[in-house]
Amino acid sequence: MKSPSEPSLYIKTQEQDLLILCLYVDDLICISTNQSIFEDFKKAIIVEFEMTDLGQMKYFLGMQVKQSPSQIFISQEKYAEDLLKKFNMLDCKPL
C-alpha cells in the first residue's frame, strides 16, 4: 500500500507483521518486523527487476548509517569530511 502522505514510502502488513519500503529513484531500502517476510519480498523483487542486494545499509541519500543489533545511528559525517577535504580544511581547529 502506498503511503498517502509520502509518495516514496510503501507499507505492507501481514497479520501483526510489517514491511516498510522506501524507494527513491534507483535506491531502495526495506525493513521488516519479520525476517521471513523480508526474505520473500527480496526474492520476489530480484526476480522482477534487475538488481543486487548490497547487504546491510551503510549509505542512503548522502547519509551515513551505522547499525548494531539494538540501534541505528544516522549521520552526515562522511559528507562533512568530504567538504573539509575539498576546501583543504582537514587540519583546521574545530569551533
N, C-alpha and C positions, 0 to 999 in steps of 0.2 A: 504494500500500500504506500503510495506517495504521500509524503508529509504535506498537509495543506499550507503550512507556514514556511517551509524551506524546500525549494524545488530540487535540491541536490540530495535530499535525505529520503530514504525508503525504510519502511519498518515492516517486519513480518512477525506475526505472533502465532504460536502453535501451543495451545493449552496455556501453561504458565511460562513458557519459554519465549525468548525474544531474540530476533536477529535484526541488527541495525546496519544499514549500508549507506555510505556517503560516496557519491560519485561526482568528481569534478574533472571535466574534460577527459583526460586519459588516466587519471588517478582514481583508485578505488580503495576504500578502507571498509572493513567489515568487522563487527564484533557481535558476539552471541553469548547468551547465558547457558547454552547447551553445545558442547563440542561436537556432538553428532549432527545437529542441525547445521552447524558451521561447515563441517566437512562435506555434507551432502550438497550444500549450496556451492561450495568451492568446486566440487567435481562437476556440477551442472553448468556453472558459468564458464569453466575452462573448456568444456565440450562445445558450448555455444559460440564462444568468442576466442580469438587468438590472443592468449595472454599467458603470463607467467606468474607464479606465486613467489614473491620476494621474501616471504617469511615474516617474522615479526617486524613491525613498522619501526623505522629509525628516523625518517623524514617524511613530512607531508606538507605541501604548500609552503615550503620555506621554514617550517617549524621543526625543531629537533625533538624527538620523542625518546625518552628513556623509560624502560618498563622493568618492573620487578613483579614477583607474584602478588604483592599486596598494594602496589601503587603505580601510577603513570605520571611522569613529570614532563611537561612541555615547556620548551624554551626557544629563544632565538639566539642562543649562544654562538653557533657557527656563523649566522648572519652578521652578528656584531663583530666577530673576529675577522670575517672576510672584509668588512668595511674598514676596520683598523689596518689590515694589510694593504688594502687598496690605497689608502692615504698615508702609508708609511708611519703609522702611529702605534704600532705594537709595543714599543718601548716607552710610551708616554705614561706619566703618573696619572692614575685614575682620580677623579674628584667626586 
